[in-house]
Amino acid sequence: MSVREGGEAECGKRVGPVWKADGEVCVCIEAAGHVERKDGQFGADHVCSCGAWFVDEVARD
């Protein structure tokens, strides 16, 4: 698990390899334990540093 600015841990959930991104693996940069989800469903929206997002259903530890 990596650490964000300010010393808090990053989520670190990942998805991939993503074929549309030339096999890149996206890793969530949100704070560890985040639970916000923009569509109101259970789980979290994860955000990669590249700007892509993914949901818990496709995330891996």
Wavefront OBJ file of the C-alpha trace (Angstrom):
o trace
v 0.000 0.000 0.000
v 1.410 3.386 -0.934
v 1.148 6.645 0.967
v -0.484 9.875 -0.218
v 0.727 13.411 0.448
v 0.091 14.185 4.091
v 0.989 10.657 5.187
v -2.370 8.915 4.660
v -2.477 5.534 2.935
v -3.869 5.134 -0.589
v -6.662 2.686 -1.390
v -4.518 0.641 -3.793
v -7.388 -1.348 -5.375
v -6.483 -2.158 -8.946
v -8.066 -3.233 -12.197
v -6.472 -4.476 -15.348
v -4.789 -5.074 -17.556
v -7.135 -2.759 -19.466
v -7.045 -3.539 -23.200
v -8.164 -0.022 -24.223
v -5.181 1.376 -22.326
v -2.585 -0.889 -24.019
v -2.626 -3.383 -21.144
v -2.139 -0.790 -18.402
v -3.128 -1.650 -14.838
v -5.026 1.142 -13.058
v -4.507 1.591 -9.299
v -6.834 3.671 -7.103
v -5.242 6.809 -5.634
v -8.120 7.666 -3.281
v -7.577 7.510 0.499
v -7.670 4.029 2.038
v -11.171 3.134 3.214
v -12.982 5.601 0.953
v -16.601 4.634 0.298
v -18.073 7.391 -1.851
v -19.909 6.302 -4.942
v -21.349 8.850 -7.307
v -24.300 6.733 -8.472
v -25.633 5.963 -4.990
v -24.977 2.220 -5.241
v -23.167 0.196 -2.578
v -19.385 0.173 -2.860
v -16.786 2.660 -3.966
v -15.815 4.436 -7.157
v -12.055 4.049 -7.524
v -9.993 6.679 -9.381
v -6.642 6.110 -11.112
v -3.958 8.788 -11.514
v -4.591 8.589 -15.290
v -8.186 9.777 -14.744
v -9.906 6.427 -15.350
v -12.398 5.176 -12.752
v -13.748 1.745 -11.861
v -16.139 0.202 -9.352
v -15.705 -2.403 -6.588
v -17.236 -5.154 -8.734
v -14.203 -5.150 -11.053
v -11.511 -4.131 -8.535
v -8.848 -6.460 -7.199
v -6.872 -6.169 -3.978
l 1 2 3 4 5 6 7 8 9 10 11 12 13 14 15 16 17 18 19 20 21 22 23 24 25 26 27 28 29 30 31 32 33 34 35 36 37 38 39 40 41 42 43 44 45 46 47 48 49 50 51 52 53 54 55 56 57 58 59 60 61
